[in-house]
Amino acid sequence: MHWILKPIAATVLLGFLTLPAMADTLLGSYIARISQDDHFASDGYPLDSAAQMVRQDRANWHRFGQGDREDESDRWFKTTQQRSRLQKMLEQRGAMDAATRRAITNGRPLIQVDVYTSRVQVILLER
């Protein structure tokens, strides 16, 4: 019986080792300019976090049909619920570094958003 369990245990272990790699699959990316319009909520109040501003950029693009020249479309954040999930993922540690957060909250940077199955990563392309 012992010789039967070894291959089964090895298969289960291999499955667990490959699980993180599968869970972190890149789905795609988009580029966006975080402009002055993205620093304000739809009802006009100023936003105070980079995560909120990136979310607002997607609301401006999908809900209001307003974007900046460099903005690209995406297929992941079309609905309010999807944008809420985006904001939560952006608030997670590692979604963007401190320099990227500062550039978004204090300026009009060009960013790339890499969308994975369980997270997002924001990369600063231009300040």
N, C-alpha and C positions, 0 to 999 in steps of 0.2 A: 504493500500500500504506500509506503514511503516514497518509492520511485515514481509513483503516479502523481503525488502532490508537488514534487519539485517543478515539473514543467508548468503546472497550473499556477503555482506561486510566482514563477518567473514571468509568466504572461501577465498576471495581475500587476506585478511590480513594474514591468515595462509600460503598462497602460497608465499607471500613476505618474511615471517619469515623463511621458509624452503629453500628459494632460495640460500642464502650463503652457507648452508651446502651442498647442491647438487653441487654447483659450485666448491667446494673444496674437491672433492672426490679423494682419493689416487688411482692412476692407477697402481702403482708398484714402484719398486726400483731397483737400480743396484749399485754395488761396483766398485770402480776404484782406482788404484794407480796413482797419478799424479807424473810422473817421469820426469827426465831431458828432455826427448824427447818432453814432453808436454809443456815445457817452451819456445818452438820455433815454429814459424809458419811453414807451409809446405814449404815455399820458404826460410827458414833459419833465418829470422829476429827474435830477441828476443821479446817475449810477455811481457806485463807489467801489466796485471790484472789477478786476479784469474778467473774471468768469461771467459776470452780468453783462459786460460790454460785448464779449464774444457771442453770448446768447442773443443780445439785441441785434447784433450784425445779422444773425440768421433770421430773426423776426423781420427785420427790415427787408431782407432779401425775399423770403418766402411769403410772408403775410402781406406786406405792403408793396412789394414789387419795386423796392428802391435799393439800389446798390451802388457801390463805387466802381470806377472804371476797371479796377483790377479784380473785383469780386468774381468768384466762380460759384457755380451752383453745386449743390450736394444733394444726395439722395437720402440722407439720414436724419435731417433736422427740419422737416417740413411742417410738423404739427407742434402745437404748444406743448404737448406732453413730451415729445421728442426733444424739444429745446430745453425743457425743464431737466431732463435726464442729462443733456449736454452740460448744463451748468453744474449739476452735481458731480459729473465726471471731471470737469475743469477745476473744481474745488478740491479734488483729491491731490494728495502729495505726489509730485512727480509729473503732473499734467503739463506744467510749465515752470520754468525757473524764475527766480526773483527778478532778473533783468528783463525778461519778457513781460512779466506782470507790470513792472514799472513803465516799460515802454507803452503798454496798452493803456494804462490808467493816466499817463501823463502826456500822451502824444497821439500820433496817427500812423502807427506802424503797419507794415505789410507782414502778414503772418501766414504760415502754412499749418493747417490742422490735419493731423494724421488720425484717422479713425480706425480703431481696432475693435474686436468683438466685445471687449469688456472695459475699454478705456480710450481716452484721447490724449494726444500729445501735441502741444502747440510749440512751433518753432518760429523764432523771430527771423524774418528774411531781410527786413529793412526798417530802420528806426523812423 
